[in-house]
Amino acid sequence: MSEVEKSAKAQFIGEYTKTLDDKRRVALPSKWRFLGDDSEETYLAIQATSYKAIIVMPPEKTALLREKISRISIANPNKRRALAKFLQNAQTFGCDKQGRIMLSEALLKYADISKDVCIAGNELDFEIWNPKLRAKWLAQSTAEDDTALIEEFGI
């Protein structure tokens, strides 16, 4: 299987605890690794808008976002301002040969990450968290709330 095919079929499932190195790099789980920075298959990292995490989208999901952005009129300053704020600290990247990604200082600061990192899959994308903040965030709902929401998915 080629690297492009591997990237297109990636499933981001599970939760992993990692450590940032001195250059702000973190190794991804081997099954989640993708092409390098010089590829057109880079990933997009953005700030989650309602909680302190970094959302990482693969090329397929980034393409859907790009399509939606292309529909924003250049004559609509309010939507363009909201988009500018949404993407101002975004970052694109690929993995290096050791499967590491390097995160920007702005994204790490937003997510309150200094050393320990939690990488959590959401099937089609993944999130990068401060492990303590993720634990608090997950504890904000009850098992009953979670069950009701999962049932809405038809699972």
C-alpha positions as CSV (number, residue, x, y, z in Angstrom):
1,M,0.0,0.0,0.0
2,S,1.4,3.4,-1.0
3,E,1.8,6.2,1.6
4,V,-1.0,8.1,-0.1
5,E,-3.4,5.1,0.2
6,K,-2.3,4.6,3.8
7,S,-3.0,8.3,4.6
8,A,-6.4,8.2,2.9
9,K,-7.5,5.1,4.9
10,A,-6.3,6.3,8.4
11,Q,-8.6,5.8,11.2
12,F,-7.9,8.0,14.2
13,I,-9.1,5.8,17.1
14,G,-7.8,5.6,20.7
15,E,-6.1,7.9,23.2
16,Y,-2.3,8.2,23.6
17,T,-0.2,10.0,26.2
18,K,3.0,11.5,24.7
19,T,5.7,14.0,25.6
20,L,6.8,17.1,23.6
21,D,10.5,17.2,22.8
22,D,12.5,20.4,23.1
23,K,11.6,21.4,19.5
24,R,7.8,21.2,20.1
25,R,7.6,17.9,18.3
26,V,5.4,14.9,19.3
27,A,5.4,11.4,17.8
28,L,2.1,10.2,16.5
29,P,0.9,6.6,16.9
30,S,2.3,4.6,14.0
31,K,-1.1,3.8,12.5
32,W,-1.9,7.6,12.3
33,R,1.3,8.7,10.5
34,F,1.0,10.5,7.2
35,L,3.1,12.1,4.5
36,G,5.8,14.7,5.1
37,D,5.8,18.5,5.0
38,D,6.8,18.7,1.4
39,S,3.8,16.7,0.2
40,E,0.5,18.1,-0.9
41,E,-1.0,15.8,1.6
42,T,-0.4,17.9,4.7
43,Y,-2.7,18.1,7.6
44,L,-4.4,21.2,9.1
45,A,-4.3,22.0,12.8
46,I,-6.8,24.5,14.2
47,Q,-7.9,25.7,17.6
48,A,-11.1,24.1,18.8
49,T,-13.5,27.0,19.1
50,S,-15.3,26.0,22.3
51,Y,-12.7,24.1,24.3
52,K,-8.9,24.2,24.8
53,A,-7.7,21.6,22.3
54,I,-6.0,21.5,18.9
55,I,-8.1,19.8,16.2
56,V,-6.0,18.0,13.4
57,M,-7.8,17.4,10.1
58,P,-6.5,15.0,7.4
59,P,-6.4,16.2,3.8
60,E,-9.8,14.8,3.0
61,K,-11.5,16.8,5.7
62,T,-9.4,19.9,5.0
63,A,-10.6,19.8,1.4
64,L,-14.2,19.9,2.7
65,L,-13.4,22.9,4.8
66,R,-11.7,24.6,1.9
67,E,-14.8,24.0,-0.2
68,K,-17.0,25.7,2.5
69,I,-14.6,28.6,2.8
70,S,-14.7,29.1,-1.0
71,R,-18.4,30.0,-0.7
72,I,-17.7,33.0,1.6
73,S,-18.2,36.1,-0.4
74,I,-15.3,38.5,-0.5
75,A,-17.9,41.3,-0.1
76,N,-19.0,40.0,3.4
77,P,-16.6,41.5,5.9
78,N,-18.3,39.9,8.9
79,K,-17.8,36.3,7.6
80,R,-14.3,37.1,6.5
81,R,-13.4,38.5,9.9
82,A,-14.8,35.4,11.6
83,L,-12.8,33.3,9.2
84,A,-9.6,35.3,9.9
85,K,-10.0,34.8,13.6
86,F,-10.8,31.1,13.1
87,L,-7.6,30.5,11.0
88,Q,-5.2,33.0,12.5
89,N,-3.3,30.4,14.4
90,A,-3.9,27.4,12.1
91,Q,-0.9,25.4,10.9
92,T,-0.3,22.8,8.2
93,F,2.2,20.1,8.6
94,G,3.2,16.5,7.8
95,C,5.2,13.9,9.7
96,D,9.0,13.7,9.6
97,K,10.7,10.3,9.1
98,Q,10.3,9.4,12.8
99,G,6.6,10.1,12.7
100,R,6.7,13.4,14.6
101,I,4.8,16.6,14.0
102,M,6.0,20.0,15.2
103,L,3.3,22.2,16.7
104,S,3.4,26.0,16.7
105,E,3.9,28.0,19.9
106,A,0.6,29.7,19.3
107,L,-1.4,26.4,19.2
108,L,0.4,25.0,22.2
109,K,-0.2,28.1,24.2
110,Y,-3.9,28.1,23.2
111,A,-4.3,24.5,24.4
112,D,-2.2,25.1,27.5
113,I,0.3,22.4,26.5
114,S,3.9,22.6,27.8
115,K,5.2,19.0,28.0
116,D,2.7,16.3,28.4
117,V,0.3,15.7,25.5
118,C,-2.8,13.6,25.1
119,I,-3.6,12.6,21.5
120,A,-7.2,11.5,21.1
121,G,-8.8,10.1,18.0
122,N,-12.3,10.9,16.7
123,E,-12.3,8.5,13.8
124,L,-12.0,11.1,11.0
125,D,-9.7,13.5,12.8
126,F,-7.8,13.8,16.0
127,E,-7.3,16.2,18.9
128,I,-4.2,17.2,20.8
129,W,-4.8,18.1,24.5
130,N,-3.2,19.0,27.7
131,P,-4.1,15.7,29.5
132,K,-5.4,17.4,32.6
133,L,-7.7,19.6,30.6
134,R,-9.0,16.7,28.6
135,A,-9.8,14.7,31.8
136,K,-11.8,17.7,33.2
137,W,-13.6,18.2,29.8
138,L,-14.6,14.5,29.7
139,A,-15.9,14.7,33.2
140,Q,-18.3,17.5,32.3
141,S,-21.0,15.0,31.2
142,T,-22.7,12.1,32.8
143,A,-22.9,8.5,31.5
144,E,-26.6,9.1,30.8
145,D,-25.9,12.3,28.8
146,D,-23.2,10.4,26.8
147,T,-25.6,7.4,26.1
148,A,-28.3,9.7,24.9
149,L,-26.0,11.5,22.5
150,I,-24.5,8.2,21.2
151,E,-28.1,7.0,20.6
152,E,-28.7,10.1,18.5
153,F,-26.0,8.8,16.2
154,G,-27.9,5.6,15.8
155,I,-25.2,3.5,17.4
